[in-house]
Amino acid sequence: QVQLVESGGGLVQPGGSLRLSCAGAKDIPRISFMGWHRRAPGKEREMVALIGNTGLTNYADSVKGRFTVSRDSAKGTVDLHMNNLKPEDTGVYYCRVRRADVGDYWGQGTQVTVSS
């Protein structure tokens, strides 16, 4: 049974940095892409950053230039490096893994709070 586990969330001041990690995808076959979504308080879940098998990335406009997504296919992990964090980045961050023939796997989420 697939279980994606996120780590690295927490409380950080504006302008600070965090790194989120997601583990558990090592044994998932036929992965199309991996990445991160988030749900801010009172808002719907939105895509933050995705990375494909070739390393091609896609970012939400609001995080371009500040966030970097990376993956280690051998380990089955995907990370999100977040710099220059803003209060509007606050939310629950979810790891997502798309298996081509089945659909999406999701993690349980990790809280990120940006506040002074």
C-alpha positions in Angstrom: 0.0 0.0 0.0 1.4 3.4 -1.0 1.9 5.9 1.7 3.4 9.3 1.0 4.8 11.1 4.0 5.6 14.8 4.0 8.0 16.4 6.4 9.7 19.8 6.9 6.8 22.1 7.6 6.7 24.6 10.4 6.6 28.2 11.5 8.9 30.7 9.7 9.2 34.4 9.6 8.5 36.3 6.3 11.6 36.2 4.2 12.7 32.9 5.6 13.2 29.5 4.0 11.9 26.0 4.4 12.5 22.7 2.7 9.6 20.2 2.4 10.3 16.5 1.6 8.0 13.8 0.5 9.0 10.1 0.7 7.2 6.9 -0.2 7.2 6.8 -4.0 10.0 4.5 -4.6 7.8 1.5 -5.4 5.2 3.3 -7.5 5.5 2.2 -11.1 4.9 4.3 -14.2 5.1 7.7 -12.5 4.2 10.5 -14.8 5.0 13.4 -12.5 5.5 14.4 -8.9 5.0 17.6 -7.0 3.3 19.8 -4.5 -0.1 21.4 -4.0 -1.3 23.6 -1.1 -4.5 24.7 0.5 -4.5 28.1 2.1 -7.0 28.9 4.8 -10.5 29.4 3.3 -9.3 28.6 -0.2 -9.3 25.6 -2.5 -6.2 23.4 -3.0 -3.9 24.7 -5.7 -0.9 23.5 -7.7 2.4 24.9 -6.4 5.1 23.0 -8.4 5.3 19.8 -10.5 8.2 18.0 -12.0 8.1 15.4 -14.8 10.3 12.4 -15.5 12.5 14.5 -17.8 13.0 17.1 -15.2 10.6 19.5 -16.8 9.0 21.7 -14.1 5.9 23.8 -13.8 5.3 26.4 -11.1 2.4 28.6 -10.0 3.0 32.2 -10.9 2.9 33.2 -7.3 6.0 31.1 -6.4 8.2 31.4 -9.5 11.7 32.5 -8.6 11.2 31.6 -5.0 10.4 27.9 -4.9 12.3 25.0 -6.5 11.0 21.5 -6.9 13.4 18.5 -7.2 13.1 14.8 -7.3 15.2 11.7 -6.7 13.7 8.9 -8.7 16.0 6.3 -7.2 14.9 7.2 -3.7 11.3 7.9 -4.6 11.4 11.4 -3.1 10.3 14.9 -4.1 11.4 18.1 -2.4 10.2 21.7 -2.4 12.8 24.3 -1.5 11.0 27.5 -0.5 12.8 30.8 -0.2 11.7 34.4 0.6 8.5 33.0 2.1 5.5 35.3 2.4 2.5 35.2 4.7 0.3 34.3 1.7 2.4 31.1 1.4 0.8 29.9 4.6 -1.2 26.7 4.2 -1.2 22.9 4.2 1.2 21.5 1.6 0.5 18.2 0.0 2.7 15.9 -1.9 1.2 14.4 -5.1 2.4 11.5 -7.3 0.7 10.8 -10.6 0.8 7.2 -11.7 0.0 7.1 -15.4 -2.4 4.1 -15.3 -4.0 4.6 -12.0 -4.2 8.3 -11.0 -3.0 10.3 -8.1 -1.5 9.5 -4.8 -1.6 12.2 -2.1 0.2 12.7 1.2 -1.6 13.7 4.4 -0.1 17.2 4.3 2.3 19.3 6.3 1.5 22.7 7.7 3.5 25.8 6.7 2.9 29.0 8.6 4.6 32.2 7.6 4.2 34.8 10.3 6.2 37.3 12.3 
